[in-house]
C-alpha cells in the first residue's frame, strides 16, 4: 500500500520518502507474501456490499496499472470447486451469491469443468467459475514500484508522529500501534510444478480449510493461505504446511513432484469488521486494515488516500 | 421465566454457548453474541502460539464481550497435549474452566474416548473445571462423570456437519441415566429445530458454532437459536404430552352415538 501511494504521489510531482522497517533483501510485508488474487466475488460471502463496490472499481485500475508497469496479470476468472463429499459447500456458496444478487458466475458440470480447467483432478464433478476475477504477479509489481515510489529508506523503523513533512501517511499494516488493529497470520507455499498446468486461480471449498492455488507464469504457483488469529510471525507450522500441500495435491496429483520454492508467513492487519480505514489521526493519514483484501481493493483505497493527500497538499 | 442454572457454581441465565471460529469478521461475531444472549463463548488457542501470547489482541476482544470465556483444547490428540494447553489457557484467561477436546479421528473430528478420560482425570486433579466434549456413549460419559466432570458435552453429530441429532435414543438415555450431570449438546447442530429438540430432551444447554458463523446473516441466526433454546427449554419444563399410536379427538364427538365413538377408538 505504501509503495502504491508513493508511486501515485510521485506521479503528482510530490517528493516522497518511504520508510521501510525491513531490509531490502528480506522483505516482510503482507504485500510480498500474498498470493495477490483479485477476488471481487469469491470473498462476498464473508464480506459486504462496500467490499464488493471497492473490488469492482479496482479491477479496471489494476488493468491500467499492470499494463503501465509491465506486470503479468489475468482476469480469466477464478474456479471454485469442492470435493464430491463437500459438494454442499459449493451449493451453499452458490445460494449465497444468488442471495446477494451477484450475476458474475457460471455453474459448471464435470465436462465443462474439465474444458475450462483440464488440469483439475477428474473426481471434481461440479464447480463455479467467477468470471470477473483474476490475479497479478505481486513480486513483479513490487519490483516495478521499487524505482517509482520515491526514495525508500530501508531498515528505518519510525513513528509517524515524529516525522516532519507536509503529509505523513501511515501504512504500517500489522506493525501499526493503533490498538484497534489486530494481526492475522497467513501462511503460503510457493511451488514450481512443471507437471501442473492451471490457468485459473482455484479456490477449494473445504469444511476446515480455506485454500486457494494462484497461478503464476512458468508453472509457478502460490498455495495459500491459512488464517490464524495470531500476531506471532514465526515460520510456517507443520500443520499449516500439511493443510496447504495436501489440498494442492488433492486438486492435482501432479503437485506431488512439485518443488517447494518458498514457504512463508505474513501478518495481515484488520479492524473488527475486516474493512479498511483511510482516516486522519491529527496530522497523520492512516491507511490500514486491508485484511486479506489488499490487492483486491488496493486501487480503491489508494484512490481514497489520494483524495485526502491532495486535499492536504492544497 | 426465571430458569437460572449454574455450571460449576457459576450462575447463568442463557443456556446457549457459542463458538467463536469461522465468523466473517470479529464485528459479526460480536453482533451474533449480542443477539444470541449467550453468556459463555469458547475459543481455541492451539494454533495461536499461546506460549508467546500470539492471539492476545483477539483474546482481549473476547474478554471485552462481557461473557465467560471457555477456552478449549481443539486440535489436541493426546491427554498430555490437552493438559499442557489447558494450563496455558488458565494462565491466559485466568480461568479454571476448560472445554476438553481430544481428537481421535481427524476426518470427522471424533473424540478419542481413551485419551479423553485420561485427560479429564489429569485436569480435574490439577483443579480444572472440565467441560468434556464427547460422543454420546453412556459408558464413556459415566467414566467422565466418575473422574469429576460436572459438565459433559456429547455431540449430536460430527462437528460442522449440521446434521442435527443422529442418535436421539442415546441422548435420552444419557439424560435419564446421568441426572446429576449438566448435559450440553455440542456439535452437529444445523438448524434451530435441532437446538429445540435437544432442549426438549432435557439437555441443560447447547453449544454451537458453524450453524451461526456460516449462516448468511449470523446475527439473525444467533437470534433464532436463542429463541429455539428458550422454546425447547420451556417445552421441557411444561411437560410435553405423551405420544400415542392412535388418533384421539381433542373434543368428544357428542353428535355420534356412544357405540360409534367406541368403534372409532
Interface residues (C-beta under 8 A of the other chain):
Chain A: X45 X46 X47 X92 X95 X96 X99 X182 X183 X185 X207 X208 X228 X229 X230 X231 X232 X234 X237 X239 X270 X272 X273 X274 X275
Chain B: X24 X25 X26 X27 X28 X30 X47 X48 X49 X52 X54 X55 X56 X57 X58 X61 X75 X160 X214 X216
